[in-house]
């Protein structure tokens, strides 16, 4: 088993970080909890913040790992990844226009359900196959959903 030994400078840095966290972490936690308690004064805000956190976290994870997946699983060179992301971003523009109009006519709750279904379909399709056509199609659908 390998053991790593920190240099004296790195050890000092770690100790400074630990001291900072000891001093400030509880204050930061208290501030967040106070903010959440304060949302009781505004109906629906707490539910919005929690839902937004869950959506944004999931979407960020997909976006971060999409390039890694494209390279490692799909074997895409950098030039193809750039084209792929341009196509997916174009889908996001279309998605924002489309879902904005649909939200006005069908209601935001229904449109959000469609967007979540689109995410599930796109990600499910990519999981079950490594077909480039499916990956590119899923990229466009992810873009549309991201725009929504």
Buried (B, 14 or more C-beta within 10 A) or exposed (E): EEEEEEEEEEEEEEEEEEEEEEEEEEEEEEEEEEEEEEBEEEEEEBEEEEEEEEBEEEBEEBEEEBBEBBBEEBEBEEEBBEEBBEEBEBBBEBBBEBBEEBBEEEEEEEBBEBBBEBBEBBBEBBEEEEEBEBBBBBBBBBBBBBBB
